[in-house]
């Protein structure tokens, strides 16, 4: 079976990218990963401002803890909407250190693919989130295929953030998972660009910038 690897920094739009690639190549084995695998199959990557990746990953952890605490309790009436979670979404220095290491690990994985024997194409979240024709155009060039406007519109409608949010909302909690769509319950957050400043106290901005200094500079976020 033909294989394509879809690799992404955590919380960098990789779910949408996986869904698009799977729709375009339904007979292929599409591996959605955050690790390095050897070989020569095509690899499509995604990255995002690491500070936004960190705060989004922190929010996911809050959902996991919430689910674990209420799992099996039929009487639990837990509001895990974005609005309900926001008051708790202030990470401390320890959380920044821990999730920062995981985000940095993912960037190092991207760099390994970039230097490997795999054909490799990388996409920036802040670009394709605003205009996904950037993603479609890039995939056309990378795979030497044509994706006409009608097909783009169908894929866009099927896997938009609103559509994925509806899928996620039909699950009871984060512990439920759709393997076909790679979505957990309550998976979809705001997807905001530069939204990390809303949740990280001013006194910790310097810590975030120092932690990701090299990545911010290399990928154009400095």
URSUL-V876507 format. One record per run of one state. SS is the DSSP state (hx for helix, st for strand, lp for the rest). FROM is the first residue (numbers start at 1). TO is the last residue. Records with the same first field share a line. If there is no record, write none. Layout:
# URSUL-V876507
SS = FROM-TO, FROM-TO
This chain:
# URSUL-V876507
lp = 1-2, 9-13, 25-28, 34-41, 48-49, 71-81, 89-92, 115-119, 129-132, 144-148, 160-160, 170-176, 179-182, 185-194, 199-201, 212-212, 219-222
st = 3-8, 29-33, 42-47, 120-124, 177-178, 183-184
hx = 14-24, 50-70, 82-88, 93-114, 125-128, 133-143, 149-159, 161-169, 195-198, 202-211, 213-218
